[in-house]
């Protein structure tokens, strides 16, 4: 028997979610001391190493 994906409808538009995330990250960057790691704003979700080409 196949598993069914649980689907749900987004309550906010993508543009609204992206705007809210941008505002949150800007506020967090303002609180950070100068010269702090740029990846700390993303909570470790960003890989700092570039992909091999």
N, C-alpha and C positions, 0 to 999 in steps of 0.2 A: 504494500500500500504506500502511495506517495505522500510525503508530508506536504501540507499546504502552508504557504507563506502567510504570515499574519500581516495584513495590510491595514493601514490607517490613513485617514485624510489629514493633511497638514492644516493646522488652524490658522497659520499665518502664511502669507505669500513668501516665496523665496527671496524676493527683493527686500521685504521687511525683515526677514531673518538675517540676511547678510548685512543690512544696515545696522541692526542691533548688535551683531557680532563685531562690526567695525568700531562702533562707539565703545563697546566694552573693552576692546583691545587698545584703543587710543587712551582711554582712561587709565588702564593698567600701565601703559607705557609712560604716562605722565607721572605716575607714582614711583616708578622705578628710578633708581639712582643713575646718573649719567655713566655711560660705559658698561652698563650691565649687559649680560648676554641677550642678544635679540631673540633667541629661541625660547627664553624663559616665559615670554608672553603667551606662547602657544601651549604651554603645559607639557612640553616634551613630545608633542604630536608631530613635530616636523623633523624630518631627517636632514641633518646638516650636510651630509655628503652628497655631492652631485652624482647623477647617474652616469654610468660609463657609456661612451658613445662609440 
